[in-house]
Amino acid sequence: MLVIRILLFLSLVIFINSRRSAKSKRIIILVLGRIDQSPRMQYHALSFAKEGWEVNLVGYQDKKASGLFRSHQNIKIHAIPTLPKQFSFRSRLSFLLIAPAKILHQLLSLLFIIFKIKQSSYFLVQNPPSIPTFFLGHVLFLLRGTRFVIDWHNFGYTILALKLGKNHLFVKILRIYERILAKYAYCHITVSHSMQRVLEGWGIRPCHVCYDRPPAHFQPLQASTRTSDLQVIPADFDPRIEKLLVTSTSWTPDENIYALWDALKMYSETQNAVPLLVLVTGKGPGKADFVKHIEKNPLENIRFCLPWFSSEDYPRAIACADFGVSLHQSSSGYDLPMKVVDLFGCGVPVVAWNFPAISELVHDNENGFIVDNYVELYKKIEMLCSDERMLQSVRQGALDESKIRWDDEWTKTIPQLFTLDSS
């Protein structure tokens, strides 16, 4: 009898809360990762804050890191407690053993944090990851009436497939989980039209596209600040005799940094090749191995520099580049690399690796080039280093691209989705 009463009570709570209207200008934004390494969610938080929303930003926090998310009084940060280093994944077996414990820890931590936050009208999460965030979104809706919105950066199951293989049981389960739970969200935001079409094909609606665009602090190199900006580069760089190539990488399996090295090896064997300084930014597990590789295999007329920039210095450094290279191959084929957006924000043209959605961002022969292999990459690098007219042509295309900003894109799409009900 007690069980029946409890079930009836819970049913009543769920019935009442699921019909609550959105009245408070308060939103929870969840980043199940490091906040300072999640620029799009930072931009969302800042945009909502500028519109007068009370933003509760939940995620892993590096207290030493700086970022836009710290710059507005309407943003309150809630740090997720981290697990000990012993819970890191070192192999496929350790992943299978540790992942369930990590998910449980995340779920309990998030429940504790989120239910301490005042009643919010919306709960915005990025995907991936979808575990346990999709489940948590539905719990919040049922118990508090908070509208659950998913910002699709990629598909979680395709990233898991890079680690376990696309035919692994866990990958198939995650694909089903993502598709089923996503259907019941209030609405969806995607980073590309290609991704929007895939979701709509799954019966997931409504879907709205909000492209990644650079914020205001990514700007083309100005003559007045050129000298000071060049000093940010931690190498003796002389633009009179060298070209500067920039690539940003997370050192993950969907970015093959060795394809760039193969292309540069061919370039180094070219007669009268213009000297190159190659700036490789980013942190990740494969960085140490690549450092050993380039030290063991030096290339003529090519110097490598692998710095880590602060959020203030990164835009200044990439603005100095003659051109950039994007090695992102996309686990799904439908996301778009933020690193290209950063470069375009600074008016820097990009040579990008081909995948289905990339043409939505990089327009071949206009603001950059699209390549299918390292030989084609070598040819584009050689052309941009030797043909100043072509370099200036695609640079102009990138400068045109830099005029479209995050605030413009966000204002065009997002406010109409996050409406409040009248009292």
C-alpha positions as CSV (number, residue, x, y, z in Angstrom):
1,M,0.0,0.0,0.0
2,L,2.9,2.4,0.8
3,V,4.5,1.7,-2.6
4,I,1.2,2.6,-4.3
5,R,0.9,5.9,-2.4
6,I,4.5,6.8,-3.2
7,L,3.9,6.0,-6.9
8,L,0.7,8.1,-6.9
9,F,2.5,11.0,-5.3
10,L,5.4,10.9,-7.8
11,S,2.9,10.7,-10.6
12,L,1.1,13.8,-9.3
13,V,4.4,15.7,-9.0
14,I,5.4,14.7,-12.5
15,F,2.0,15.7,-13.9
16,I,2.1,19.1,-12.2
17,N,5.7,19.9,-13.0
18,S,5.6,18.8,-16.7
19,R,2.9,21.4,-17.2
20,R,4.7,24.3,-15.6
21,S,5.3,27.2,-17.8
22,A,8.6,29.0,-18.4
23,K,8.4,32.3,-16.5
24,S,11.8,33.0,-14.9
25,K,14.6,34.4,-17.0
26,R,16.9,31.8,-15.6
27,I,18.9,29.1,-17.5
28,I,21.2,26.2,-16.6
29,I,24.0,25.6,-19.1
30,L,25.8,22.3,-18.6
31,V,29.3,21.6,-20.0
32,L,30.3,18.0,-19.2
33,G,33.9,18.9,-19.8
34,R,36.2,21.8,-19.0
35,I,34.4,25.1,-19.3
36,D,37.5,27.0,-20.5
37,Q,37.9,24.4,-23.3
38,S,34.3,24.7,-24.5
39,P,34.1,28.0,-26.4
40,R,30.7,27.6,-27.9
41,M,29.0,27.0,-24.5
42,Q,31.0,30.0,-23.1
43,Y,29.6,32.1,-26.0
44,H,26.0,30.9,-25.3
45,A,26.4,31.8,-21.6
46,L,27.7,35.2,-22.3
47,S,25.0,35.9,-24.9
48,F,22.2,34.9,-22.5
49,A,23.8,37.0,-19.8
50,K,23.9,40.1,-22.0
51,E,20.2,39.5,-22.7
52,G,19.5,39.8,-18.9
53,W,19.3,36.1,-18.2
54,E,20.5,34.6,-14.9
55,V,23.0,32.0,-16.2
56,N,24.1,29.0,-14.1
57,L,27.1,27.6,-15.9
58,V,27.9,24.0,-14.7
59,G,31.1,22.2,-15.7
60,Y,34.6,21.2,-14.8
61,Q,36.7,24.2,-13.8
62,D,40.4,25.0,-13.9
63,K,40.7,27.9,-11.4
64,K,43.9,29.0,-13.2
65,A,42.2,29.3,-16.6
66,S,40.7,32.5,-17.8
67,G,37.8,33.0,-20.2
68,L,34.8,34.9,-21.3
69,F,32.6,33.0,-18.8
70,R,34.2,34.9,-15.9
71,S,33.5,38.3,-17.4
72,H,29.8,38.9,-16.7
73,Q,28.0,39.5,-13.4
74,N,24.9,37.4,-14.6
75,I,27.0,34.2,-14.9
76,K,27.4,32.0,-11.9
77,I,29.8,29.1,-12.1
78,H,29.1,25.7,-10.5
79,A,32.1,23.4,-10.6
80,I,31.7,19.7,-11.0
81,P,34.0,17.8,-8.6
82,T,36.7,15.8,-10.5
83,L,37.5,12.1,-10.0
84,P,41.0,11.1,-8.9
85,K,43.6,10.5,-11.7
86,Q,43.3,6.7,-11.2
87,F,39.9,6.9,-12.9
88,S,41.4,8.0,-16.3
89,F,41.1,5.8,-19.3
90,R,44.5,4.2,-20.3
91,S,43.2,1.4,-22.5
92,R,40.0,-0.1,-24.0
93,L,39.7,-2.5,-21.0
94,S,40.1,0.3,-18.4
95,F,37.5,2.3,-20.3
96,L,35.0,-0.5,-20.1
97,L,35.7,-1.0,-16.3
98,I,35.9,2.6,-15.2
99,A,33.3,4.3,-17.4
100,P,30.2,3.1,-15.4
101,A,31.7,4.4,-12.1
102,K,32.6,7.7,-13.7
103,I,29.0,8.1,-15.1
104,L,27.5,7.3,-11.7
105,H,29.8,9.9,-10.1
106,Q,28.8,12.5,-12.7
107,L,25.1,11.8,-12.3
108,L,25.1,12.1,-8.5
109,S,27.3,15.2,-8.6
110,L,25.1,16.9,-11.2
111,L,21.9,16.0,-9.3
112,F,23.4,17.6,-6.2
113,I,24.5,20.7,-8.0
114,I,21.5,21.3,-10.2
115,F,18.8,20.7,-7.5
116,K,20.5,23.4,-5.4
117,I,20.0,25.9,-8.2
118,K,16.7,27.9,-8.2
119,Q,13.9,26.8,-10.5
120,S,15.1,27.5,-14.1
121,S,13.1,27.8,-17.2
122,Y,15.6,26.1,-19.5
123,F,18.3,23.5,-19.3
124,L,20.8,23.7,-22.2
125,V,23.4,20.9,-22.7
126,Q,26.0,20.2,-25.4
127,N,26.1,16.8,-27.1
128,P,28.4,14.9,-26.9
129,P,28.4,13.6,-24.2
130,S,24.8,12.4,-24.0
131,I,25.4,10.2,-20.9
132,P,24.2,11.1,-18.3
133,T,23.1,14.6,-19.6
134,F,20.1,13.4,-21.7
135,F,18.7,11.4,-18.7
136,L,19.3,14.3,-16.4
137,G,17.4,16.7,-18.8
138,H,14.3,14.5,-18.7
139,V,14.5,14.2,-14.9
140,L,14.6,18.0,-14.6
141,F,11.7,18.4,-16.9
142,L,9.6,15.8,-15.0
143,L,10.4,17.1,-11.6
144,R,10.7,20.8,-12.2
145,G,9.2,21.5,-15.6
146,T,12.5,22.8,-16.9
147,R,12.6,22.8,-20.7
148,F,15.4,20.6,-22.0
149,V,17.3,21.9,-25.0
150,I,20.2,20.0,-26.8
151,D,23.0,21.9,-28.6
152,W,24.3,19.2,-31.0
153,H,28.1,19.6,-31.7
154,N,28.4,16.1,-32.9
155,F,27.1,12.6,-32.2
156,G,28.4,10.8,-29.1
157,Y,28.2,7.3,-30.6
158,T,30.5,8.2,-33.6
159,I,33.1,9.5,-31.2
160,L,32.9,6.3,-29.1
161,A,33.3,4.3,-32.3
162,L,36.7,5.8,-32.7
163,K,37.7,4.2,-29.4
164,L,35.8,0.9,-29.6
165,G,35.0,0.4,-33.2
166,K,31.7,1.1,-34.9
167,N,30.3,-2.5,-34.5
168,H,30.9,-2.6,-30.7
169,L,27.8,-3.3,-28.6
170,F,28.3,-0.2,-26.5
171,V,28.4,2.0,-29.7
172,K,25.1,0.5,-30.9
173,I,23.5,1.0,-27.5
174,L,24.7,4.6,-27.3
175,R,23.3,5.3,-30.8
176,I,19.8,4.0,-29.7
177,Y,20.0,5.9,-26.4
178,E,20.9,9.2,-28.2
179,R,18.1,8.8,-30.8
180,I,15.4,7.9,-28.4
181,L,16.0,10.3,-25.5
182,A,16.7,13.2,-27.9
183,K,13.2,12.9,-29.4
184,Y,11.6,14.2,-26.2
185,A,13.7,17.3,-25.7
186,Y,11.9,20.7,-26.1
187,C,14.0,21.7,-29.1
188,H,17.4,21.2,-30.8
189,I,20.2,23.4,-32.0
190,T,22.8,22.1,-34.5
191,V,26.2,23.5,-35.8
192,S,25.5,22.6,-39.4
193,H,22.6,22.1,-41.9
194,S,24.0,18.6,-42.6
195,M,23.5,17.7,-38.9
196,Q,20.1,19.2,-38.9
197,R,19.0,17.0,-41.9
198,V,20.3,13.9,-40.1
199,L,18.4,14.6,-36.9
200,E,15.2,15.4,-38.8
201,G,15.6,12.1,-40.7
202,W,15.6,10.5,-37.3
203,G,12.3,12.2,-36.4
204,I,14.0,14.6,-34.0
205,R,12.3,18.1,-34.2
206,P,12.3,21.0,-34.1
207,C,15.9,21.6,-35.2
208,H,17.5,25.0,-35.7
209,V,20.9,25.8,-37.1
210,C,23.2,28.2,-35.2
211,Y,26.6,28.2,-36.9
212,D,29.8,28.7,-34.9
213,R,31.0,32.2,-35.6
214,P,33.9,34.1,-34.0
215,P,33.3,36.4,-31.1
216,A,34.6,40.0,-31.1
217,H,38.0,39.3,-29.7
218,F,39.1,37.3,-32.8
219,Q,40.1,40.1,-35.2
220,P,42.3,40.4,-38.3
221,L,45.9,41.6,-37.7
222,Q,46.0,45.4,-37.5
223,A,49.0,47.4,-38.6
224,S,48.9,49.3,-35.3
225,T,49.3,46.2,-33.2
226,R,51.4,44.0,-35.6
227,T,54.7,44.4,-33.8
228,S,53.2,43.5,-30.3
229,D,51.1,40.6,-31.8
230,L,54.2,39.1,-33.4
231,Q,55.9,39.1,-30.0
232,V,53.3,36.6,-28.8
233,I,54.8,33.9,-31.0
234,P,57.4,32.0,-28.9
235,A,59.9,31.7,-31.7
236,D,62.1,34.0,-33.7
237,F,59.7,34.6,-36.6
238,D,60.7,37.0,-39.4
239,P,57.7,37.6,-41.8
240,R,60.1,39.1,-44.4
241,I,61.7,35.7,-45.1
242,E,59.3,33.1,-43.6
243,K,55.7,32.1,-43.9
244,L,53.7,31.3,-40.8
245,L,51.4,28.2,-40.9
246,V,49.1,27.6,-38.0
247,T,47.2,24.5,-37.1
248,S,45.2,23.8,-33.9
249,T,44.7,20.2,-32.8
250,S,43.2,18.3,-29.8
251,W,45.6,15.4,-30.7
252,T,42.6,13.1,-31.1
253,P,42.1,10.2,-33.6
254,D,39.9,12.4,-35.9
255,E,42.8,14.8,-36.5
256,N,45.8,13.1,-38.2
257,I,48.7,15.5,-37.5
258,Y,51.1,13.1,-39.3
259,A,49.3,13.8,-42.6
260,L,50.5,17.4,-42.2
261,W,54.0,16.2,-41.5
262,D,53.9,14.0,-44.6
263,A,52.8,17.0,-46.7
264,L,55.5,19.2,-45.1
265,K,58.1,16.5,-45.8
266,M,57.2,16.8,-49.5
267,Y,57.4,20.6,-49.3
268,S,60.8,20.5,-47.7
269,E,62.1,18.5,-50.7
270,T,60.8,21.2,-53.1
271,Q,63.5,23.4,-54.7
272,N,63.7,27.0,-53.5
273,A,60.9,26.4,-50.9
274,V,60.1,29.4,-48.8
275,P,61.0,28.7,-45.2
276,L,58.1,27.8,-43.0
277,L,57.4,28.3,-39.3
278,V,54.7,25.8,-38.3
279,L,52.8,26.7,-35.2
280,V,50.9,23.7,-33.7
281,T,48.6,24.7,-30.8
282,G,46.6,22.5,-28.5
283,K,47.0,19.9,-25.8
284,G,46.3,16.2,-25.9
285,P,47.6,12.6,-25.4
286,G,49.4,12.4,-28.7
287,K,51.5,15.6,-28.4
288,A,54.5,14.0,-26.7
289,D,54.8,11.3,-29.4
290,F,54.7,14.0,-32.2
291,V,57.4,16.0,-30.5
292,K,59.7,13.0,-30.5
293,H,58.8,12.4,-34.1
294,I,59.8,15.9,-35.4
295,E,62.9,15.9,-33.2
296,K,64.0,12.6,-34.7
297,N,63.0,13.6,-38.3
298,P,64.0,17.3,-38.9
299,L,62.8,18.9,-42.2
300,E,64.8,21.3,-44.2
301,N,63.5,24.9,-44.2
302,I,60.8,24.0,-41.7
303,R,60.6,24.8,-38.0
304,F,58.0,23.6,-35.6
305,C,56.7,25.4,-32.5
306,L,54.2,23.7,-30.2
307,P,53.0,26.3,-27.7
308,W,50.0,26.6,-25.4
309,F,48.5,30.0,-25.5
310,S,46.2,31.8,-23.0
311,S,42.8,32.7,-24.2
312,E,44.0,36.3,-24.5
313,D,47.1,35.5,-26.6
314,Y,45.6,32.8,-28.8
315,P,43.6,35.1,-31.1
316,R,46.6,37.5,-31.4
317,A,48.9,34.6,-32.4
318,I,46.7,33.0,-35.1
319,A,46.0,36.5,-36.6
320,C,49.7,36.6,-37.5
321,A,49.5,33.5,-39.7
322,D,49.7,33.6,-43.5
323,F,47.3,30.6,-43.6
324,G,46.0,27.8,-41.5
325,V,45.5,24.1,-41.8
326,S,42.5,22.1,-40.4
327,L,43.1,18.4,-40.0
328,H,39.7,17.7,-38.5
329,Q,38.1,14.7,-40.3
330,S,34.9,14.5,-38.2
331,S,33.8,11.3,-36.6
332,S,30.3,11.8,-38.0
333,G,31.0,13.9,-41.0
334,Y,28.4,16.5,-39.9
335,D,30.1,18.7,-37.3
336,L,32.3,21.7,-38.2
337,P,35.7,22.6,-36.7
338,M,35.7,25.6,-34.3
339,K,39.4,26.0,-35.1
340,V,38.5,27.1,-38.7
341,V,36.0,29.6,-37.3
342,D,38.7,31.1,-35.1
343,L,41.0,31.5,-38.1
344,F,38.3,33.1,-40.3
345,G,37.6,35.4,-37.4
346,C,41.2,36.6,-37.8
347,G,40.9,36.8,-41.6
348,V,43.2,33.8,-42.1
349,P,42.5,31.5,-45.0
350,V,42.4,27.7,-44.3
351,V,43.3,24.5,-46.1
352,A,40.8,22.0,-44.7
353,W,40.6,18.2,-44.8
354,N,37.5,17.1,-46.7
355,F,34.4,15.5,-45.1
356,P,30.7,15.9,-45.9
357,A,29.8,19.1,-44.0
358,I,33.0,21.1,-44.4
359,S,31.8,22.9,-47.6
360,E,29.3,24.7,-45.4
361,L,32.2,26.5,-43.9
362,V,35.2,26.4,-46.2
363,H,34.5,27.4,-49.8
364,D,37.1,26.0,-52.2
365,N,39.2,28.7,-53.9
366,E,37.3,31.5,-52.0
367,N,38.3,31.5,-48.4
368,G,40.6,28.5,-48.5
369,F,40.9,25.1,-50.0
370,I,39.5,21.5,-49.4
371,V,41.9,18.6,-49.8
372,D,41.4,14.8,-49.7
373,N,45.0,13.6,-48.9
374,Y,48.4,14.7,-47.8
375,V,49.6,15.1,-51.5
376,E,46.9,17.6,-52.2
377,L,47.7,19.3,-48.9
378,Y,51.3,19.6,-50.0
379,K,50.3,21.2,-53.3
380,K,48.2,23.8,-51.6
381,I,50.9,24.6,-49.0
382,E,53.4,25.0,-51.9
383,M,51.0,27.2,-53.9
384,L,50.2,29.5,-50.9
385,C,53.9,29.9,-50.1
386,S,54.9,30.7,-53.7
387,D,51.9,32.4,-55.3
388,E,51.3,35.7,-53.4
389,R,48.4,36.6,-55.7
390,M,46.5,33.4,-54.8
391,L,47.3,33.9,-51.1
392,Q,45.9,37.4,-51.1
393,S,42.8,36.2,-53.0
394,V,41.8,33.6,-50.4
395,R,42.8,35.9,-47.6
396,Q,40.3,38.4,-48.9
397,G,37.7,35.6,-48.8
398,A,38.6,34.9,-45.2
399,L,38.4,38.6,-44.4
400,D,34.9,38.7,-45.8
401,E,34.1,35.7,-43.6
402,S,35.4,37.5,-40.6
403,K,32.6,40.1,-40.8
404,I,30.0,37.5,-39.7
405,R,30.1,37.4,-35.9
406,W,28.8,35.1,-33.1
407,D,26.4,37.9,-31.8
408,D,24.9,38.2,-35.3
409,E,24.3,34.5,-35.7
410,W,23.1,34.0,-32.1
411,T,20.6,36.9,-32.2
412,K,19.2,35.7,-35.5
413,T,18.3,32.2,-34.1
414,I,18.4,31.6,-30.4
415,P,16.2,34.3,-28.6
416,Q,13.2,33.0,-30.5
417,L,13.7,29.5,-29.1
418,F,14.1,30.5,-25.5
419,T,10.8,32.4,-24.9
420,L,9.1,33.0,-21.6
421,D,5.4,32.5,-21.0
422,S,3.3,35.4,-19.7
423,S,2.0,35.2,-16.2
